[in-house]
Amino acid sequence: MKVVVTGAAGQLGQDVVKELTRKNHEAFGVDRSQLDITIEADVQAYINEVKPDVILHCAAYTNVDAAEENEEIAYQINAAGTEYLAKAAKQIGAKMLYISTDYVFDGTAAEPYEVDEPTKPLGAYGRTKLTGEDLLQKHVEQFFIVRTAWVFGVYGQNFVKTMLRLGEERGEVGVVHDQVGSPTYTVDLARFMVELMETEKYGIYHATNSGVCSWYEFAVEIFKQAGLKVTVNPLTSDQFPRPAARPKYSVLSKKKIVQEGLTPLRDWKEALAAYLQETK
């Protein structure tokens, strides 16, 4: 298949391009310098020229705190850019897969969020990503929406890298213990995305590694697996104020992956071990 990957220079995008190549698909990876998705005419021209079978849309404005100040910019990338790609996909009859987020929920649930659960974003990032979901569904019937959370990979900045750096510099860190979710390794997410796009099983999916932890437990496991002696102090979210509110409970139900006969992502601790091996 001929596949366009937006955000191809990003943490997830690079692993997606690698996975497509591994599976013998023809990958056209674009980043902002090659295609500005906020310019509709450029999007139309590029998609019409390449005529892909699938668009894997990984490009996003993901700085959750900065989005509170820059909601218009976040909207242009997360919502308008998605709509332009969706319109172009519809014109040439391409499938489109959009990466979304746990931030479309308010985090007040007590059990894993199902794909059809009512959405209620707490901030600008979640609002703009949810609008992107809505605009994709408005224009494209052959759509996949994949909501994920707590992403880490070799290529970008992420929680694992930050913890390892701070642990080595300080020997002691403070991490919130009252936000719960499931980490997601970009290699595993990329595999799922490529497996999904090869099907006609359209709709909304939740994809994270399996298992649940708090950020505090995640940090403890990172240091344990890395063989670093670091004191991890549990903090409450109130002790660590940020411009944007975080969902307290971000666990996404992966039931649909199993129902559709697709391959579930492995346990997050296994994924972390694979990541640490890859970054050696």
C-alpha positions as CSV (number, residue, x, y, z in Angstrom):
1,M,0.0,0.0,0.0
2,K,1.0,3.6,-0.6
3,V,0.9,5.4,2.8
4,V,1.4,9.0,3.7
5,V,2.5,9.6,7.3
6,T,2.2,13.1,8.8
7,G,4.4,14.1,11.7
8,A,7.0,11.7,10.3
9,A,9.8,13.4,12.2
10,G,8.1,13.0,15.5
11,Q,8.3,10.4,18.3
12,L,5.5,8.2,16.9
13,G,5.9,9.1,13.2
14,Q,9.4,7.8,12.9
15,D,8.4,4.4,14.3
16,V,5.4,4.3,12.0
17,V,7.5,4.9,8.9
18,K,9.9,2.1,10.1
19,E,7.0,-0.3,10.6
20,L,5.5,0.4,7.2
21,T,8.9,-0.2,5.6
22,R,9.3,-3.5,7.6
23,K,5.9,-4.6,6.2
24,N,6.8,-3.7,2.6
25,H,4.4,-0.7,2.3
26,E,5.5,2.4,0.4
27,A,5.9,5.1,3.0
28,F,5.7,8.8,2.3
29,G,6.8,10.5,5.5
30,V,6.2,14.2,5.7
31,D,7.0,16.7,8.5
32,R,6.1,20.4,8.8
33,S,9.0,21.5,6.5
34,Q,7.7,19.3,3.7
35,L,3.9,19.8,4.2
36,D,2.2,22.4,6.4
37,I,-1.1,20.7,7.1
38,T,-2.6,24.0,8.2
39,I,-2.6,25.2,4.5
40,E,-5.5,23.5,2.8
41,A,-4.3,24.1,-0.8
42,D,-0.9,22.5,0.0
43,V,-2.6,19.5,1.6
44,Q,-4.9,19.0,-1.4
45,A,-2.0,19.3,-3.9
46,Y,0.3,16.9,-2.0
47,I,-2.4,14.2,-1.4
48,N,-3.6,14.5,-5.0
49,E,0.0,14.1,-6.3
50,V,0.9,11.1,-4.2
51,K,-2.6,9.5,-4.2
52,P,-2.0,7.3,-1.2
53,D,-4.2,4.3,-0.2
54,V,-4.0,5.4,3.4
55,I,-3.1,8.5,5.4
56,L,-1.7,7.9,8.9
57,H,-2.1,11.2,10.6
58,C,0.4,11.5,13.5
59,A,1.1,15.2,13.3
60,A,-0.3,17.1,16.2
61,Y,0.2,20.0,18.6
62,T,0.9,18.0,21.7
63,N,2.2,20.6,24.2
64,V,-0.7,20.3,26.7
65,D,0.3,23.3,28.8
66,A,1.2,25.6,25.9
67,A,-2.1,24.8,24.3
68,E,-3.9,26.7,27.1
69,E,-2.2,29.9,25.9
70,N,-2.2,29.0,22.2
71,E,-5.5,27.3,21.6
72,E,-5.9,28.9,18.1
73,I,-2.5,27.4,17.0
74,A,-3.5,24.0,18.5
75,Y,-6.8,24.2,16.7
76,Q,-5.2,25.0,13.4
77,I,-3.0,21.9,13.6
78,N,-5.2,19.4,15.6
79,A,-8.6,20.3,14.1
80,A,-8.3,22.3,10.8
81,G,-5.2,20.3,9.6
82,T,-7.1,17.1,10.2
83,E,-10.1,18.4,8.3
84,Y,-8.0,19.4,5.3
85,L,-6.4,15.9,5.2
86,A,-9.8,14.3,5.6
87,K,-11.3,16.2,2.7
88,A,-8.3,15.3,0.6
89,A,-8.6,11.6,1.6
90,K,-12.3,11.6,0.6
91,Q,-11.5,13.1,-2.8
92,I,-9.1,10.3,-3.7
93,G,-10.9,7.5,-1.8
94,A,-8.1,6.9,0.7
95,K,-8.5,5.5,4.2
96,M,-7.4,7.7,7.1
97,L,-6.2,6.9,10.6
98,Y,-6.0,9.7,13.1
99,I,-4.1,9.5,16.4
100,S,-6.2,10.9,19.3
101,T,-5.8,11.0,23.0
102,D,-7.1,10.1,26.5
103,Y,-7.5,13.9,27.0
104,V,-10.8,13.8,25.3
105,F,-12.1,12.4,28.6
106,D,-12.3,14.3,31.9
107,G,-10.6,11.5,33.9
108,T,-13.4,11.2,36.5
109,A,-14.2,7.5,35.7
110,A,-13.5,4.6,38.0
111,E,-13.2,2.0,35.3
112,P,-11.5,1.9,31.9
113,Y,-13.1,4.2,29.3
114,E,-14.9,2.4,26.5
115,V,-14.6,3.8,22.9
116,D,-18.2,5.0,22.9
117,E,-18.1,6.7,26.4
118,P,-19.2,10.4,26.4
119,T,-16.3,12.7,25.9
120,K,-15.6,15.8,28.1
121,P,-12.2,17.4,27.6
122,L,-10.7,19.4,30.5
123,G,-8.6,21.7,28.4
124,A,-7.5,23.2,25.0
125,Y,-5.5,20.2,23.9
126,G,-8.3,17.7,24.5
127,R,-10.9,20.1,22.9
128,T,-8.8,20.5,19.7
129,K,-8.1,16.8,19.4
130,L,-11.8,16.0,19.9
131,T,-12.7,18.5,17.2
132,G,-10.2,16.7,14.9
133,E,-12.1,13.4,15.6
134,D,-15.4,15.0,14.8
135,L,-14.2,16.7,11.5
136,L,-12.6,13.4,10.3
137,Q,-15.9,11.5,10.8
138,K,-17.8,14.3,9.1
139,H,-15.8,13.9,5.8
140,V,-14.5,10.3,5.7
141,E,-16.3,7.0,6.0
142,Q,-13.2,4.9,5.9
143,F,-11.8,6.3,9.1
144,F,-9.9,4.9,12.1
145,I,-9.5,6.9,15.3
146,V,-6.9,5.6,17.7
147,R,-6.9,7.1,21.1
148,T,-3.7,6.6,23.1
149,A,-2.0,7.8,26.2
150,W,1.3,8.3,28.0
151,V,3.4,7.7,24.9
152,F,7.2,7.1,25.0
153,G,9.6,6.2,22.3
154,V,13.2,6.4,21.2
155,Y,12.9,9.6,19.1
156,G,11.2,12.2,21.1
157,Q,11.2,13.8,24.6
158,N,9.1,11.7,27.0
159,F,8.6,10.8,30.6
160,V,11.1,7.9,30.6
161,K,13.9,10.1,29.2
162,T,13.1,12.8,31.7
163,M,13.1,10.4,34.7
164,L,16.4,8.9,33.7
165,R,18.0,12.3,33.2
166,L,16.7,13.7,36.5
167,G,17.5,10.4,38.4
168,E,21.1,10.5,37.2
169,E,21.4,14.3,37.9
170,R,19.7,14.4,41.3
171,G,19.3,10.9,42.7
172,E,15.9,12.0,44.0
173,V,12.7,12.9,42.1
174,G,9.1,13.8,43.0
175,V,6.3,12.3,40.9
176,V,2.5,12.5,41.1
177,H,0.8,9.4,42.4
178,D,-2.8,10.4,41.9
179,Q,-2.9,10.2,38.1
180,V,-3.4,6.7,36.7
181,G,-3.1,5.4,33.2
182,S,-1.3,3.0,30.9
183,P,2.1,3.8,29.2
184,T,2.4,3.3,25.5
185,Y,5.5,2.4,23.6
186,T,5.6,3.9,20.1
187,V,7.0,0.7,18.5
188,D,3.9,-1.2,19.8
189,L,1.5,1.5,18.8
190,A,3.0,1.7,15.3
191,R,2.6,-2.0,14.9
192,F,-1.1,-1.8,15.9
193,M,-1.7,1.2,13.5
194,V,-0.2,-0.6,10.5
195,E,-2.1,-3.8,11.4
196,L,-5.4,-1.8,11.7
197,M,-4.9,0.2,8.4
198,E,-4.5,-3.1,6.5
199,T,-8.1,-4.0,7.5
200,E,-11.6,-2.5,6.8
201,K,-12.4,-2.6,10.5
202,Y,-13.2,1.1,10.7
203,G,-14.2,3.1,13.8
204,I,-12.8,4.3,17.1
205,Y,-10.1,2.3,19.0
206,H,-8.3,2.7,22.3
207,A,-4.7,1.5,22.1
208,T,-2.2,1.6,24.9
209,N,0.1,-1.1,26.4
210,S,-1.8,-3.3,28.8
211,G,-1.6,-2.9,32.5
212,V,-2.3,0.2,34.7
213,C,0.0,2.3,36.9
214,S,0.3,5.8,38.3
215,W,3.1,8.1,37.1
216,Y,4.8,7.4,40.5
217,E,4.7,3.6,39.9
218,F,5.9,4.2,36.3
219,A,8.9,6.1,37.6
220,V,9.7,3.5,40.2
221,E,9.7,0.8,37.5
222,I,11.9,2.9,35.2
223,F,14.6,3.2,37.8
224,K,14.3,-0.5,38.8
225,Q,14.7,-1.7,35.2
226,A,17.5,0.8,34.5
227,G,19.3,-0.4,37.6
228,L,19.5,3.2,39.1
229,K,19.2,3.9,42.8
230,V,16.9,6.9,42.9
231,T,14.5,8.0,45.7
232,V,11.0,8.6,44.2
233,N,8.8,10.7,46.4
234,P,5.0,10.5,45.7
235,L,3.3,13.9,45.1
236,T,-0.3,14.9,44.7
237,S,-1.3,16.8,41.6
238,D,-2.0,19.9,43.8
239,Q,1.7,19.8,44.8
240,F,2.7,19.9,41.2
241,P,0.5,22.6,39.6
242,R,0.5,22.9,35.8
243,P,-1.3,25.4,33.4
244,A,-3.5,22.6,32.0
245,A,-5.6,20.2,34.1
246,R,-4.7,16.5,33.7
247,P,-7.2,13.7,33.7
248,K,-6.8,11.8,37.0
249,Y,-7.9,8.6,35.5
250,S,-6.7,7.9,31.9
251,V,-7.2,4.1,31.6
252,L,-8.6,3.3,28.2
253,S,-10.5,0.0,27.6
254,K,-8.8,-2.0,24.8
255,K,-11.9,-4.4,24.5
256,K,-12.5,-3.4,20.9
257,I,-9.0,-4.6,19.8
258,V,-9.8,-8.1,21.0
259,Q,-13.4,-8.0,19.7
260,E,-12.1,-7.2,16.2
261,G,-9.6,-10.0,16.3
262,L,-6.6,-7.6,16.3
263,T,-3.4,-8.0,18.2
264,P,-3.4,-6.5,21.7
265,L,-0.4,-4.5,22.8
266,R,1.9,-6.2,25.4
267,D,2.2,-5.3,29.1
268,W,3.7,-1.9,29.7
269,K,6.6,-3.3,31.8
270,E,7.6,-5.6,28.9
271,A,7.4,-2.6,26.6
272,L,9.5,-0.5,28.9
273,A,12.2,-3.3,29.0
274,A,12.2,-3.4,25.1
275,Y,12.5,0.4,25.0
276,L,15.5,0.5,27.5
277,Q,17.1,-2.3,25.4
278,E,16.6,-0.2,22.2
279,T,18.1,2.9,23.8
280,K,21.2,1.3,25.1
